[in-house]
Amino acid sequence: MRIRKATEQDLEAVERIYEGARRFMRQSGNQKQWQNGYPSREDALRDMEKGGLYVCEEDPAAGQEPGEPLAVFSFFLEEEPNYRVIQDGAWTYPGPYGVIHRIAVSEKARGKGAARFCMAYGEQHAPVMRIDTHEDNLPMQGLIKSCGYRYAVIIFVEDGTPRYAYEKQCGGKAEESCGKGAEGSCCGKAEKEEGR
């Protein structure tokens, strides 16, 4: 697998991946997260315009056919405004951090390590990573914990609903993403995945 920045040509596939992730959430008992068409094409386009929308795909250098993206995520090396107001804990690692949002795996790639590979990409490029998820998103909580993140705080998203937030100290540098794969990161280049 490899990670690259998304382009406008990826947007239809990104929308399909988001829709499949919403179905998976409902099937997993998570009825409240990603409501009313969120995330949408407009959310993806906004992240793309800010330079933070990425896709995971098969790697031609490894003899694989790229094809349609396996996963999508947003990664930023900047302060997350929703992480300023916290409850039930404290951030352990001050200073620069990276954040991953809206990570979703295509239905055909679920269980093949794509989400873990995406998270590892962020870890390679940030000294500290932060990520949050809904209290009902048990598969995502399992993935986050299996990648070595620890629960830190409760944060609140734009609509005021709470999210569990996690953090992890990593070996990456707070610099512009280089576009390479996830080798050498904290989470590593894993081939297994517990869930999305």
N, C-alpha and C positions, 0 to 999 in steps of 0.2 A: 504494500500500500504506500501511497504518497499523499502529501498534503499540498494543496496549491490554493492561491487566492481565487475566489469565485469570479466568474464573468457574467455578463448579462445573458449569455447563451445557457448558463446553468439554471436560470431562475425558474423555468418550468419544472425541472427535476427537483429543485429545492422545495417548491410548493408541494410536489407529490410526497417528498420525504416528510415535510411538516404534517401533511394530512395523515400519512401512515402512522406517524408518531402520536397524533391525537387519538387515532383508533386504538393503538396499543395502550395508551394511558387508560382509556375507558375500559378496555378488556382487563386491565390490571387492577381495576377498582379505583383509579384516580379520575374522579368525575369532575373535579373543580379546576384543574390546571389547564392552561391553553384553551380558553373559552372564546367564543365569538370570533372565530377565524384567526385568532392570534396563535403563533406568529404568521404574518401575511407576507405577500410578495413585497409590499411596501416596507415592512420591517427588514426584509432581506436586502432590498435595494438601499435602504438607509445605512445598514451596516456595510454594504459594499462600497458606498460612496465615502464612508469614513475609513475605508481600507481594512475592515475587520471581518469580512465574510470569507470563510474558507470552506473548501470541500475536500473530502477524502475520497480517493479513487484507487483503482488498481494501478500498479506501477509498471509501465512498459519496460523500464530498466531491469525488472525482475522477470521479464518474459510474459507479463500479464497484459491483457487488453484493457485500456482505460474505461471505455464505455460510460455508462451513466454513473454519477456520483453515488458512493456507498453511504456517505454521511455528510452532514453540514453542521457547522458551528460558527459562532462569532467569538473572536478573541481580540481583546484590547489590552494594551499596556497603558492604562490610565486609571485615575480614581473613578470608582463607581459611586455616583451620588447616593444610590439606595443603601450603600454600606456605611453611611455616616451616622444614621440613627439606628442604634442596636439595643437589644434586650437579651437577658439571660446569658451573660458571658462577656468576653472581651476578645479582641483580636490579639493574637500572640506575637505576630511578626509585623513590626512597623515598617514604614518605608515603601519603596515602589513594589507594585504587585501587578500580576496579570489576572484577567478575569475571563471566564468562558461563560457564554450565554447561548440559549437556544440550540443546544446540541441535540441532534436527531439523526437516527440511523434508518436507512431504507429497509423495507421489510425483507428484501432478499439478502441483506447483509447482517441482519440481526443475529447475534450470537457468534460472530466471526472476529470480534476484536476491534471493530472500526471505532466505536466510541472511546475505548481505551487508547487507541492510537491517536485520536484527536486530542484527548486530554494530555497525552504525553508530548504532543507538539507544543502545547502551551507551556508545559513545564520546562521544555528545552529553552524557552525564550524569556523566562521570568524568574527572578530570584525567589518569589513567593507567588503561589497561585491561590485564588479564591473562587468559589463557585457556590451557587445556592440552588435549592430545589424545594418543591412543595412537600408538605408533610405527608401527603398521600402518595407521593411518587417513590414507592419502596424500591422498584428496580433501579432507579437512578441513585437513590441513597446507597444501595448495595454496591453499585459501581464506584461511586465516589470513595466509599470507605475501603473498598478492595484496592484502590489506587494509592492508599496511604494517607488520605486526607483525614483530618480530625474535625469533629464538630466544634464550632467556635461560638456562634451567636445566632440570634433570630434577627432578620432584617425585614424590611417592609418594602414591597414593590409599589409602583405608581398608584395602583388602585387601593392601597392600604392593607392588602392581605399579607400575612406573614410568610416567610420562607426560612427554612433551615439553611444556614450558611456554614461553609467548611473552608479550611485553609491548609496549605501544605508548603513547607519550606523546600525549595528546589535548587538545583545547581545552575539554572539558566541565568542569563544576563538580561537586564532591563534595557534592551536595544531593539532596533527594528527587526522584525522577523526576517529570517534569511530565506525562507521558502524551501528549506531542505526537509528531509524526513524526520522522524521522531527518535532516531537512534541517539543514545547518550543522555536521554532525559531521565528524570527521577522514576517515572512510572515505567519507562522502558518500552521496547517495541514488543508488546504482548500480542499473542495470537488468540487468546481466549477472552471471553467477555461474559460476565455474570448476568447482564441485562442492560437495557437502555434506560 
